[in-house]
Amino acid sequence: MSRAIAIDGPAASGKSSAAKVLSKRLNLVMVNSGAMYRAVAWKMLQLGVDPSDEQAILSTIPSIDLECGVDDSGLLSTVGFGGQILGDELRTEAVNNAVSLVAKHPELRQVLLAKQRNYVASSDVVMEGRDIGTVVFPDTPYKFFFMASERIRQARREAEGVTDSVAERDKQDSNRKTAPLKAADDAIVINTGDYDLDGVVDCVIEHLNKLGWSS
C-alpha cells in the first residue's frame, strides 16, 4: 500500500507551494484536492448553474465526469473534462467565489473522496486540502496542518492577483456541516508565517524523518 502525506490548512496558508516542492524533493505525486472542487465549480458555471442554488447543484453532480490524472512529469495531479486539462481557468474570481458553495455538498465530497483515495493505488502522494488528514486519509501517520495570520494570507492572495477574502473562505470552510476545515487531532501544526518556502519544506521533512518516513 502506498503512503500519503496529508497537508491541510486554510486558504493561502502555503499548502500548494510547499506540497509542490516536497513532491520534487521526495519524488512523490503532489495532489491538489482543492483543484478538484475548483474544477467542478468551473464546470457548474460553464453549465450556467447558480452555485447558491442547492437543488440545481445536487441535480447536476451525477452528470459531472471529472477526469483526474497526473501530468507528464509524473509528479503533479491534473483535473479536466473531456480530455481538456484545466489550469488558469480554476483561478478566476468567479470560481473563487463559487468553490466553497459547491464544495460543501456531501454528495459531491463523496464522489471526489474516491478519486482522491485512488491516487495512492499506484504511488506515494503528498495531498493538500482542507480535510485530507481528517477524512481522506485519517489513518496516515503523516499529517500536517498549516496556518498563518489572516494578514499574511490575505497579502499572499493579493500578490497572486486574487481578490477573494480569506476570512470569508475560512468561515465557509470551517462552518460547513460535512468535512469542515480543522486540524486532525494528531496533525503537526506549522505556522508558515515563520518561514520562507524552503524553510517550511525543511520543517516538514524534519518531522517526516522523526515519524519514520523513508524514501
N, C-alpha and C positions, 0 to 999 in steps of 0.2 A: 504494500500500500504506500502510495506517495504521501509526502508530508505537506502541510500547509502552514505558512506563517500568516497570521491574521493581524492586520493593522486597521484599527478603527479610529474615528475621531470626527469632529465637526468640519464644516466647510473651511477650506484654506488653512487647515492645520498642518499641511505639508505631507499628507499621506501619499499622494500620487508621485510627487517628486522623489521622495525617499524610496518608495517601492521600486521605481524605475532604476535607480542607482543600485539598490540592493539586488535586484534581479540580475544585473550585469556582473556584480561582484561575485555572486554565489551561483550564477548560471541557472537561474530559476525563471519560470514563466511568471510574468507580472500580470495580474488580472485586476482591472479596474471595474469593480462591480457597479460603481455609480454610472459608468458609461452604458451599462445595460439599461438602467432605468431612464437615462437621458435618451437613449435610442428609442425606447418605447414612447416617451413623451414627444419626441420629434415626430414619430410615426403618427401618433394621435393628432398632432397639429396638422400634419400633411393630409390627414383624412377629414379635417375640419371638425374634429371632436373637441368640445369645450372641456378643458381639464378640470373644471369645477363641477361638471355635470356627472355625478357619480353613476347614474344609470347608464349614460352613454359610454362611460369608461368601462363599466362592467360588461356591457354587451359587446364591446369591441375587443376586449382582451383575448377571447378564444380564437380570434382570427389573426392575431399578431404573431407572425412567424419570425421571431428574431433569430438571426444566424450569428453564432458565437464561434470564434476561431482564434488562430494565432498568426501573427504577421510573418514575413519572410525571414526575419531574424530568429524566429523561434522563441522569442523572449517576451513579446508584448501581445496581449489579447486584442482581438478585434471584434467589432459588432457591425451588423448591417442587415440589409433586407434585399432579397432577390439578387444577390451577388454584388450589391453596392456596399462597399465598406464606408462607414461614416467617420468623419473626422471633425473638421471645423463646424459642421452642421450642429454638433452637440453642444457648442459653447455659445450659442446665440442667447440674447436676452429672453426671447420667448421661451426657449427650452429651460433656461434657468428659473423662470417664473413658474413653469408648469411641472417640473420634475417632482417636487415634494408632494404636490397634489396627486400625481399619478402613482408615486411610489408607496403611498400609504395604504393601498388596497391589498388585503391579504391574498386575494385571488391571483394578483399579478406576482406578488412576492413568492408565492408557492411555485409558480411556473419558473421564475428565474432562479429560485433556490436549486432546482435540479440542474440547471445549466451551469451554475456556479460550482456545484459539487462535482460535476462531470470533468472539470479541468484536472482534478487530482487522479483521474483514472489512468493518466499516462505520464504525469510529470509532477515533480515538486513545484509548488507555487508560492508566491507571495501575493496575497489578495488583500486589497484595501477597500474600505467601505464604511458602513455605519453599524452593521450587525454581523460582521464576519466572525468575531470571537464569541458572540452570544448566541447566534442562530445557525450560521452556515457551517462553521467548524468549531462547535463548542467543546470538543474533546481534544483539540490540538493543544499541546503544552506551550506553543509559541504564539502568545497573544500580546499585542501591544495596543495602547491607547494613546494617541497623540492629542495634545492640547496646546493652545496658545491664547493669549489675551484677545478679546474681541477687536481691540485697536490694531494689533499686529495682523490679525486675519483679514480685517477689512482693507488694510493697506495692501496686503498681498493680492486681494481680489481686484482692487483698483489698478494695481500695477499690471495686471493681466488684461485690463480693459473691460472688466466685468463690473456691472453696476448694481447687482442684486445685494441685498442686505444680509450679512452673515447672521445677524441677530434674529431676523425673521426665519431664515433657514434653520437655525438652531431650534427655534420654538416649534416649527412644524415637525422637524425630525425627532425631537425629544418627546413630543406630546402625542405622537400617533399611537394608536392602540396596538398595532402589530409591529413587532421588532423595532421598538424605539431606539434612538441613539443613546447608548450608555456603555460604560466600560464593563467588561466582564470582570467578575469578582477576582479572578486570578491574572488579570492583564497587568503588564508592566506599563506604568504611565510615564510618558516622556513629554516634557514641556519643550516644544520645538522652538519656542522663542528664545531659548537659552543657547542655541547652537546655530551654526551655519549648516547647509545641507549635508556636507561630508561629515560634520560632527554628529548630526542626527543618525546617519547611517552607521558611523563608527559605534555609537552608543547601542544601536540595535544589535549589531554583530557581537559586541561585547556581551550583551545579555544572552544572545543565542548560544554563544560558546559556553556560558555558565550553565545553560539549560541542556547541554549535551549535543547541540547540533553539530553535525559533521558533514562535509560536502561529499 
